């Protein structure tokens, strides 16, 4: 299956946010001020609909499938964020390849020495995909979510950091 990659658009982010996988919704709700899926969708659209480092992934017929973003929260440290529809399984491998072979190297070339992400405990499908992108699990954060949910921290770290 072919994949299309575009910059952010409110319509694409809205579609994916409105059709978000249940486990993605659970994960994002645990670390968001949103109290339900509708509020979460609005939050995701507001945050990523025009984010300069967001990427919109569609299948070959143009149907939105996923949204990813690279967010620099600290100098030279990037947080990977991702949410998708149930159709993600059809594009999971090509998106992981693009992320590992294109996105990450561009950031590393610009001076990034750490790329990290968190994922809710028990979301093995996401954890497997994160590992496909070249990230390794670093630890478990108990009580990280707003209702005490446990999260796992994953990261890629440059070999030459102290």
N, C-alpha and C positions, 0 to 999 in steps of 0.2 A: 504494500500500500504506500502510495506517495504521501508526502507530508508537505504542508506549506507553513512557512514561518513569516510572520509579519510583526511590525511594531505594534504598540498598544492601540486599542480602539475601545471606546466605551461599549459599543455594540457587542464586540467579541467577549469582553470581560463580563458583561451583563449576561450573555447567553451561558457562559461556563459557570458563573456564580449562581444562576438560577437552576442549573442542572448539575450542580456539584455532587460528587460522590458522597454518600452518607458518611463514610469514615473521614473524608477530607473536611466535611462540615463539622463533625465532632471535634476534630483536631483544631481547626481554626476557632471554633466557638470557645474552646478551652483557654485560648490565649487572647481573646478579643473582648471588648466591652459589649459586643452584640449579645442579645439574649435569645435570639431565634434565627432561623435560616434566612428570613426576609431581611432582617437587620444586617445579618452577616453579608448577604449579597450586596446590599447598598454600600456597606463599608468597603468591600473588595472593589466594587466599581469606582468608588470615590478615590481609593488609594492607588489602584493600578490601571484604571482606564486611560490615563494619560501619563503614566510613570515612564520616564525616559529610559529606564533600564528594564522595562517589561517586554516579554516576548509572547506572542499569541501563536499557538500551534493549531492548525486545522488539518482535516483529512483531505483527500484529493478532490472531493466535491465541494470544499469550502466550509464544511460544517465545523464550527469551533469545538475543539477537544480539550485544550489545556491552556493555562496561563502560567508563566514562570517569570520571576523577577530576581534580579541581583541587586541587593540593597546594601549600600556601604554605611554601616552604622558606626564604625570606627575607622580611622585612617588605615588603609591597606588591608582591611578585614571586610569580607563580603558575606552577607547572609543570603543563602539560596531559599527562595520561597516558591511553592508550586501548589496548584490545585487544578482539578480536572473533572471531566464528566466520566460516565461509565464507559465511554468509547476509548478511554486512555489506553486500555490494554492493547488496542490495535496499533498504537503509535509509541508505546513505552520504550521499545528498543531504539528506534530512530531518534527519539527525543533524548534519550540517555547518551547516545553517540554524539549528537550535536552538542549537548551540554559539556561532555568530557573533552571532545576534540576541538570545539570551536569557542564556546563561551569561556570556559575556564582558562585556556591558554591566552586569550585576549586580555583577561584581567591580570593574569600573572605577568604578562609582558608589560602591563601598565604599572607594576609594582606591588600587586596584591600578594601577600604571603600566606593568607589563610582564607578559606572558604568554608562556611559552616552552615548547619541547619539543625533544626530540632524536629522531632516527630513523636507523636503520642505513643505510649506503650501499647503493644498489642497490634500495631498496624504493620504487620510483617510485609505486606505487599509494597508499601511505601519504603520500608527499610531496605528491602531487596533492591528496589529501583535506585535509592540513594547510593547504595554500595556500587551499583553498576556505573554510576557517575564518577566513581573513584574516591568516594569519601569513606572514612572508617569511623566506627562507633568509638566515641571517647568516654562516654559515661552516661549514667542514669541520674535524672533530676527528679527526685520524689517531691511531690507537692508543687510542681512547677505551674500547673494549670490553675485557673481561678477557683475550681472546685476541688483542688487537691490532686488533680491528675498527674500521673508520672509521665515524663518525657525522656526521650533518648537524644543525646547530643552526638552529631556526626560532623566530621570535618576532613578537609584536605588541608595539609600544612606543608609549605615548601620545605625541602630538605635542608636548606641553609639557614633556617631560623634558629635562634638561641634556645 
